[in-house]
Amino acid sequence: MVTDATRVEAYRRALRSVITPDSFVIEIGTGIGVFAVIAKQLGARRVVAIEPSDAIAVAKMIAHDNGATGIEFIHGLSTDVSLSEKADVIVSDLRGVLPLFDSHLASVIDARERLLAPQGTLIPAADTLYAAVVEFPKQYNVRTPAHSADGTVKLDALRRFTTNSWQKARFQPEHLLTQPAAWATIDYRAINGADVAGTATFGIERNGCAHGLALWFDATLVEGVTFSNAPNHPHLVYGSAFFPWPEAVDVQQGDQIHVHIEARHVGDEYLWRWDSELRPADSASARIKRFRQSTLDATPLVLRNLAKADAARATVLNNDGAVERYILQAMDGSTTNREIANQLLEHFPRVFSTFNDALGRVGSVARRFGAP
């Protein structure tokens, strides 16, 4: 991420365009702190860098090595942070391959509502999501093998799962069978929810074999500062996403393809759905194809696991759950981790054979759930 020159330079230009000597800048998801250091180098009055992972320790070193003194580092989630002063600028890059990633949108919305001044600037300002129909045989064939490598085991059942999941890919312009079409725009200054949906219609521009959809995003950091992940641009660190179809389809110039794409935020991740309708130019109804796909269908359904989540079920903890509950209840602010580990040895002798095993488990729980 930090060695992608196009990305870093675009963020530097965006920050340069809005930072003044009076600016208070917050970076959420600072990682190793590059944008926070840049904000300080550009003369911001105050910089706060927020990061939940241990990378924040590296960020402090990098700030020191660059003479960026005075940056305030907060180890935690931005959603747990409260500050007495509202920021003039909030900068972030919490995207994955696509902006619809983990709790990215929810975090930006929360930061905008609680941490940003009314006339403050969000960087990025918006991302536009694009799609195109692609001919991508090499990657598609890897995802949909008909047999095991020695040809003795049929793998048809695997296709249902592999074609209902997407993966990062690199596309060249020659892979596209259609012109790109924008199917959604995420305006970070206005969005109120983490779900995104949209539609697009494509016209096939050359005969070929279509294997699915390519998805990518173009970013607007501030007005006049943009970058593109399109296949006809230099590749950026994000890459693109390949959403395969259940089967390869021979298409001809003039065929029409209509797609509906949804990304719904469930828990801490996104559930994707992509519906495609392929209509031939000659209107031969026998050739119309409709695909209904979802990442929900990419996970094998194990009845035993489904039963555990049934609304009517009264759940009993297994040994692992009982250990976690014991540790959490013991973390009362007065009992030391050493004491809890000794108690684990006494109460769960079949789980922990040594003190170090027990202390390691306590430490793991403390890192996940312990208050700062």
Number of C-alpha atoms within 10 A of each C-alpha: 11 14 8 12 12 17 18 16 13 18 25 17 15 21 25 16 14 16 20 15 11 11 19 23 27 29 26 27 24 26 25 22 26 18 23 30 24 20 29 26 14 17 15 24 16 19 26 21 28 25 22 15 14 12 15 22 15 13 21 19 14 16 20 14 10 12 12 18 14 13 22 13 19 17 17 18 14 21 16 7 13 11 9 6 10 18 26 23 25 26 25 22 18 19 14 15 18 19 22 23 17 18 18 19 22 18 18 28 19 15 21 22 12 16 24 21 16 12 9 18 22 22 22 23 19 23 22 17 22 21 29 26 27 26 25 24 15 8 15 21 12 10 18 20 15 16 13 10 8 6 9 8 10 11 13 11 10 16 17 17 18 22 22 22 21 19 13 17 16 17 22 14 13 11 18 23 25 22 15 21 16 18 20 19 18 19 14 17 17 11 16 14 11 21 16 17 15 15 17 18 20 20 22 23 16 14 13 17 17 24 23 23 23 27 28 25 26 19 22 20 23 20 11 10 18 20 19 19 24 23 21 11 11 12 17 18 16 20 20 25 20 26 28 27 24 18 14 16 16 11 23 19 15 17 18 20 22 15 22 16 19 19 20 16 20 12 9 11 14 19 16 22 20 22 16 21 15 20 21 20 15 10 11 9 9 8 14 13 13 14 13 14 22 21 19 15 16 17 13 10 10 8 8 8 9 9 12 13 11 10 8 8 9 9 11 9 11 8 12 9 11 13 18 16 13 15 21 16 9 16 17 9 8 8 10 12 19 15 12 20 23 15 17 22 19 11 13 14 12 9 14 17 11 12 14 14 14 23 20 13 17 23 16 12 16 15 10 8 11 12 8 7
